[in-house]
């Protein structure tokens, strides 16, 4: 018999309007005999009534739901002994700010299933918002470029583009970008901005989403090697696009060794960053790569210092869609929010000044919103729920009281179980050290 599942309302901030399962998904579950309870919300992209009409019980109390779904981190007071929770926990890198949350889950004997680790046997994520992070991140980066160029005194088509959240839906945003593209093709760019080169670091779901928006603009695509050889050309009526793969971003430390992708994944310490050679040619950098500390940085402070040492370079905007603080992009000094999404990174004194009004000669505009998909809540929730739905019945019917080794969950779900009945599962035992560190959870 299926358990009643719960959907917690999101309350991280006023912009977080997404849901893990939409009313459409809840209706499908109801037809399968799986009862759903949903907490009420005044800001969610889908109304309480839409959930009621789909067959859900809209109630504050989810205490009779053995499994609760959410999107973002769940506050510690919400957890109850023995409960199971499915959400983006942001703990698998040992993130210090979430170690107290993980410690509480263990203390209460809870089960944690992290969407980020619902992967296939090749470690490819199966449930994600990545495409919509790229879509929103590209829209916002174009808006930021318009602001920066206006600050420089340039009139361009980019000035008509608003941030993603300002549009009624994704289609309206795309139409606005397409109109800007038509104006760009007609009026062209000021000579000082030619060529306008957009570089996309990475080629996965996030990058594909960003390119989906960019491709609405008139452009020509070249390889990174062609960018080095030509500088991007001299067209005033179209932009230049280039996509960077790992082989462009790093090089072997040992002279005479050729780049090998699998070797890089297995032994990143054998490689060093090699992206600085491309930076002088870029107008906008859109960072879409997955990064951890074992990998070389994409854009270092030194690269930025060298760029600005020669005067104001071409680089205007860094759309750090991946948004790892002081990670792949060293000048992402902090995360921003949808209401105040960008800052100017002052290269000389290594600090962030919110907004776009700072002197353009001081450094690039950096977009660093850490939950970009919330700017397209209807579309992102729909696609996310479509990916999640195949796994919901198995969770609703699972006997989570069994030992981890005996859990009859589909393999992708079982890989995502971080804690079970108050213990770290074997794959995540390394987090014990993070929990015991001075910045981790309670001892």
N, C-alpha and C positions, 0 to 999 in steps of 0.2 A: 504493500500500500504506500502511496506517495505521501511524503511529509508535506505539511504546509510550509511554503517558503515565504520569506519576507524580503521586502525591498526598502532599504533605509533611505530617507531623504538626504540629499546632499546639503551641507551647510558650511563648507569651507569658506565661501565668500558669496557675494551676491551674483557673481558671474557664473558660478558652477550650477548649471541648469540641466546637466546631462542625467541620464538614467541608464542602468545596465540592461533593463528590459522595458520596452515601450508598451503602451496599451495593446498594440497589435500582437506583440509576443505573449502578453498576459492572456489575451483571448485564446490564442493557440494552446497555451498551457491548460486553461480552463476546459477546453474541449478534450484534452487528454486526461482529465480528471485530477489535475495537479492544482490544489488550492493556493492562492497567492494573497498575501496581505501587504499593503503599501502604506507607508507613513504619509500623512498629508503634507503638502508643501505649497507655499505661496509663490515660489520663484521657479519651480520646475518647468521645463519646456512643454510638458504634457499635464493637463489639468487633473485634479482629483476626480472630477466627473467622468473624464475619459477612461480612467482606470475602473471606476465603478461600472460603467457601461460595458467594459470588457470582462467583467465578472470578478474583479478583485474586491477584497474587503479593505476599505480605506480606514485605517486605525492607527492611533499613536502607539499602541502596545503591540510589540512583536515578540513578546516573551514566549508565546506558544509556537514560534517558528524555529525549529532546530537549525535551519540554515538561513542566513541573512546575506543578501547581495547588496553591494554598494559599488560606487565608482572610486572615489578617493578615500584617503585614510579615514578610519573610523576612530572617533575619540575614545580614550580609555574608559570613561565612565559608562559607555554603552555596552561593553562586554559583560557577559554573564557566565557563570561557571559551566563548563562543558559545551558551550555554544560553538557553532561552526560559521565562519565568516569568509566571504568571497569578495575580494576587492584588490585594487592596486595598493599593495602594502609598502612598496619602496623600502624593502629591508634586505634584499639579496646582495647588495653591495656593502652591507654592514653600515648603512647610513646612520650616523650617530643620533640624528634628531628623531629617528623612529625606533631606536633600541628600547626606550622605556615602554613603548607600545608592545613590542615583541615580548619583552619580559613579562608584561601583564598577561598576555595571551597564554604564555607558558604557566604562569602562576595559577591561572584559573582553569587550567586543563583544557584549553580551547584547541580547535582545529582551524588553521589558516590556509586558505587556498588563494594563491596569487595569480591573477590573470597573466601577469608578465611571464609566468613559467608554464603556461599551457602551451606546450610545444610538441612538434612531431618528433620522429626518431632522428631527424637531422637538425634538431634544435631550432627549428623555424617556428616563430610565434604564430598562433592560430587565432587568438582573440585580442584585438588591438584597436586603438584609435589612430594609428600612425598616419594613415592617409589624410585624415582630417586635420592633424597637426600640421602637415605640410600644406594643405589647402589654406588654412587660416594664416599660417606663418608667412606664406608668399603674399597673400592679400595685405597683411600688415606690413610686410617689408616694402611693398610698393608704396603704401601710404607713407611710410617713414622716409622713403626716398623722395617722394613729393615734398614732404616737409623740409628735408635737408636742402633740396635744390631751390625751393622758394626762399629759404634762409640765405642762400648764396646769391639770390637775385635772378635766378633762371625761371622763366615761365615754361612749364612743360605739361604734357598730358597727365603726368603722374599726380599732379595737384588735385585732380578730380576724384581720385580714389580715396575711399574712406576705410577705416579699420573693418575687419570682417564682422564684428559684432554689431556694427551700425546698419547692416543690411537685414532685410526681412528673412532671407534665406540664402542658401548657397547660390541658387540660380540668379538671384538679383545681384549678388556680388560678382558673379562671372560676367553678367551682362555689363556691369559698370567697367570691369577690366577690359572687356572687348571694345567698349566705346572709347576708352582711353587709347587702345591700340589703333583704332581707326583714326583718331586725332593725331597720334604719333606718326602713322604712315603718311598722313596728309601734310602736317606742319613740319615734321622732322625735329631733330634735336639741335640745340645750340652747338656751334662748332667746338666749344670748350668741353663738351661732354662726349665727343666722338673719339673712339668707339665706346659705347656703353656695354660693358661686359658683365654678364651675370654668371657666376660660378656656383655650381651645385656640388657640394661635397657629399658623396654617397649616392646610392642608386637603389635603395630599398623602398619600402612602402611610404616612408615620410618624404623622401626625395621625389617619388613619383607623384605624390599629391601636390607638392610645390610646383613641379614641372607642369602639371595639369593646368594650373592657373597661369603660369608664365607663358605657356604655349598659346594662350589666347592673344598674345601680343605679336606683332610682326618681328621676326627674328631669323637669324641664320645660326646653325649649330656647327661648331668646329671642335676638334679634339684639343685637349690640353697642350699637346705637342705643337699643333697648328697655332695655338694662341701664342706660344713662345716664339714661333717662327715669324708670325705676321703681326703680332700685337692686337689682332682683332679686326683689322681692316679700317675702313673709313666711311661706312655708310651712315648717313644722317637719319634715314627713314626706317631703319630696323635695328633691333638689339642683337647682341651676340650672346649665345648660350654655350657653355661648356660644362661637362660633367666629369668630376674627378673620381677615379677609382683608387683603391689602395696603392696600386703601383705608381700613382702620381704623387701620393701624399707622403710616402716614406721611401727610404732606400736602405740597403744593407750597410751595416757599419763596417764590415770587412771589405776592403777593396777587392775588386775582381769577382765578387759574388753577385749573381743575378737575383732579382726579386722573385720570390716564390710565395704565392698566396697562402698555401697551407702551412708553409714554414713560418710565415708571418703570424698566422693565427696561433700556431703552437709555440713559437718562440719570439714574441714581440720584442724582447730585450736585444735581439740581434739586429734591430732596425732603429733608425733615427728619422726624425721629421725631415721632409724635403719639400714642403709646401711653399716655403718662402720665395722660391723662384717664380711662382705664379702670382703672388700677392700684388706686385706693382701694376699688373695688367687688369685687375678687377675693379669694377665699379660697385658691385654688390656681391657679397659672399653669403650663400645660403647653406648653413651647416646642418646636415641631416644624418650624420654618422652616429653609430653606437660607439660609446667610448668608456673605458675604465682606465684607472691609473697605470695599468701595465702597458698601455699603448702610448706612442709618442703623441705630443700635442699637434693639432692641426695648425693653429695660429698662436705663436708665442708672443710674449711681451717684447722680446728682442726684435722679432720681425716687425712689429708695429713701430717700435722705436726707430729702427733703421728706415722704415718707410717715411716716417714723419721728419726724420733728420734731414732729408733732402727737400723739404718744403711740403706743401699740401699735396698728397698723392691722389690718385684716382678713386681710391676706396672711400665710398660715402656711407654705406650701410652694411652691417653684419646682421643677418637674420639668423640668430642662433636658435633654430627650431628645436634642436636636441636639448639645449639648455642645461648643461652640466656646469655648475658654478665652478669657475676657475678650472675648467676641464679641457676639452678639446680646443676651445677658444678661451685663451687665458684671460682676455679682457671681459668675459662675462663674470663680473665681480659679484653679482647677485641676481636673483630671479625678480622679475617684475610681474605686475598683474594687468589684467585686461583694461582696467580703468586708467592706468598710467604705464604703458607698455614698453617705453624706450628710455634709454639714457645716452648721453654723449660720454664716451670713454676718453678722458683727458690723458693722452699718452704721456705727456711730460711728468705729471705728478701722480699717475696711476690711480685715478679715482673716477667715480661715476657721478655725473650731474644729470638729474632726471629731466626729461623732455628733449626738445630738439633745438632750443634757442641758443645753446652755447656756440661760441665761435667755431665755424667749420674747420678752421685751421688747427684746432686743438685736438681733434680726434674723430673717429667714426661714430655714427649713431648705431647703437646696439639694441636689437629686439631680443628680449630674454624672458618672454612669458612662459611659465612652466606648465600651464594647462590650456594650451591653444585650442584643442578640440571643443572646449566649452563655448567658444565663440561661434560655433556652428552646431548648437545642441540637438536640433531635430535630426539633421542628417547623420551626425556622428553617432547619436544614440541608436538610430535605426540600423546602421551598418554594424555597429558593435553587437547589438542584440541578435542580429542575424547570425553572426559568427558564434555567439555564446549559446544560442538555443539548442544546438545538437547535444550539448553536455548537461543541460538543466534537468531533463528527466532522470538521468543517471544519478545526479546529486540528490534529487528529491526522493529517490527510492533507495539511496545508499544506507547501509547500516554502519554508521560511523563509530559505533561502540566497539567494533572489531579491531584487533591489532592492525597496525599499518600494513604488515605483510599480507594480511588477509582481505584488505579492502578490495572490493570488486569494482573499482572505478576504471573507466577507459584509460589507457596508458597516458594520453596527454594530460588528463586531469590528475592522475596520480603523481606525475612529475611536478605538478604545481602545488602539492601539499607541503607546505613549509613546516608547520607544526601539526602534530596529531596527538590529541588527548594529553596535551601539556608537555610534549617532548618534541625536540627538533628531529625531523626525519633524516635518514642517513645522508641524503645528498646535501643537506643544509647544516650538517654538524659543525661546519667551519664557523657558523655564526656564534657558537658558544664563546669563542675568544672575543668577538666583538661585544657581546653582552657583558663580559667581565672586565672590559677596558674601562678606564676612568670616565670616559664619555658615554658609556653604554647605559644599560638599564640598571635598576637597583640590584645590589648583590644579595 
